[in-house]
Structure formats: C-alpha cells, structure tokens
C-alpha cells in the first residue's frame, strides 16, 4: 500500500525544505513574461520520487529543469514529527 501524499492543503504538515536552495529555479514572482510550474513528489526520505511539468513550458530549456529536479534533495515534509510524502509545486518566471 502506498503511503498517503500530502500537500499545502494540509495545515498540520510542514512542507519539505530544499537542502540546496541554489539548485531550485529562482522564483522571481510575476515579473517575467511567462510562468512555469512543475510538481515534485518528495518522498519521506527527502528524495524526489517523481516530477512533472504542470504548465506548458515557456521555453524548451525549461524542460531541462525536469531532469535536474530528479536529483534535488529535501529535508522531508513532516506530519506529527514523522516524515511523509509531499506534492510540492515549484513556480518560476521566465522571459521569452
């Protein structure tokens, strides 16, 4: 049986924290001409179990982020002090 997957809708779950924030795309807010969004499934061990583009990529190079994201490591999300799986959206602005 797969463990449940939590997300931001669960107020009692602490989201995962990247171990190397420099690896993540810079979240520049709404200043870019386009927004990209991907979703990560972060396991209870802090490793990325799955990644998918949740929006149409603004540039082909943005698809390259998917392969890199598979190597990111997080301090796992926690519920009641125990590590849990978590669906984490990542959004970044790009200039086209």
C-alpha positions as CSV (number, residue, x, y, z in Angstrom):
1,X,0.0,0.0,0.0
2,X,1.4,3.4,-1.0
3,X,1.9,5.9,1.7
4,X,-0.5,8.9,1.6
5,X,0.7,12.0,-0.3
6,X,0.2,15.4,1.4
7,X,0.3,18.9,0.0
8,X,-0.2,22.6,1.1
9,X,-3.9,21.9,1.8
10,X,-2.9,20.0,5.0
11,X,-2.3,22.7,7.6
12,X,-0.7,20.2,10.0
13,X,2.0,19.2,7.6
14,X,5.4,21.0,7.5
15,X,6.4,21.2,3.8
16,X,9.8,19.9,2.6
17,X,12.8,22.2,2.6
18,X,15.5,22.1,-0.1
19,X,18.9,21.1,1.2
20,X,20.5,23.2,-1.6
21,X,18.3,26.2,-2.4
22,X,20.7,27.2,-5.2
23,X,19.6,24.2,-7.2
24,X,16.0,25.4,-7.4
25,X,14.9,27.8,-10.1
26,X,14.7,31.4,-8.8
27,X,11.2,32.4,-8.0
28,X,11.1,35.9,-9.4
29,X,7.5,36.5,-8.9
30,X,5.3,37.8,-11.7
31,X,8.0,39.9,-13.3
32,X,8.7,37.5,-16.2
33,X,6.7,37.3,-19.3
34,X,5.7,33.7,-18.6
35,X,5.2,31.4,-15.6
36,X,6.4,27.8,-15.5
37,X,5.2,25.4,-13.0
38,X,6.3,21.9,-12.1
39,X,5.2,19.5,-9.4
40,X,7.6,17.3,-7.4
41,X,6.7,14.3,-5.4
42,X,9.1,14.4,-2.5
43,X,9.4,11.1,-0.6
44,X,9.6,10.6,3.1
45,X,13.3,10.2,2.6
46,X,13.7,13.6,1.1
47,X,14.4,12.3,-2.4
48,X,12.4,13.3,-5.5
49,X,10.2,10.3,-6.4
50,X,8.6,12.0,-9.4
51,X,8.5,15.2,-11.3
52,X,6.2,16.6,-14.0
53,X,5.6,19.9,-15.8
54,X,2.3,21.3,-14.6
55,X,2.1,24.0,-17.1
56,X,3.2,24.3,-20.7
57,X,6.9,25.2,-20.7
58,X,7.6,28.8,-21.9
59,X,11.0,27.7,-23.4
60,X,12.4,24.3,-24.4
61,X,15.3,24.9,-21.9
62,X,12.7,24.8,-19.1
63,X,12.1,21.1,-19.9
64,X,15.7,20.6,-18.9
65,X,14.7,21.5,-15.3
66,X,12.7,18.3,-15.1
67,X,15.8,16.1,-15.3
68,X,17.8,18.2,-12.9
69,X,14.9,18.2,-10.4
70,X,15.1,14.5,-10.1
71,X,18.4,14.9,-8.3
72,X,17.3,17.6,-5.8
73,X,17.3,16.6,-2.1
74,X,15.0,17.9,0.6
75,X,14.5,17.8,4.3
76,X,11.3,15.8,4.2
77,X,7.9,17.1,4.9
78,X,6.6,16.1,8.4
79,X,3.3,15.4,10.0
80,X,3.3,14.9,13.8
81,X,7.1,14.9,13.6
82,X,7.2,12.0,11.2
83,X,8.5,12.2,7.6
84,X,5.8,12.0,4.9
85,X,5.4,12.1,1.2
86,X,4.5,15.5,-0.2
87,X,3.4,17.0,-3.6
88,X,5.4,20.3,-3.9
89,X,4.7,22.9,-6.7
90,X,7.6,24.9,-8.0
91,X,6.8,28.1,-9.9
92,X,9.3,30.4,-11.7
93,X,9.0,33.3,-14.1
94,X,10.9,33.4,-17.4
95,X,11.4,35.9,-20.1
96,X,10.6,34.6,-23.5
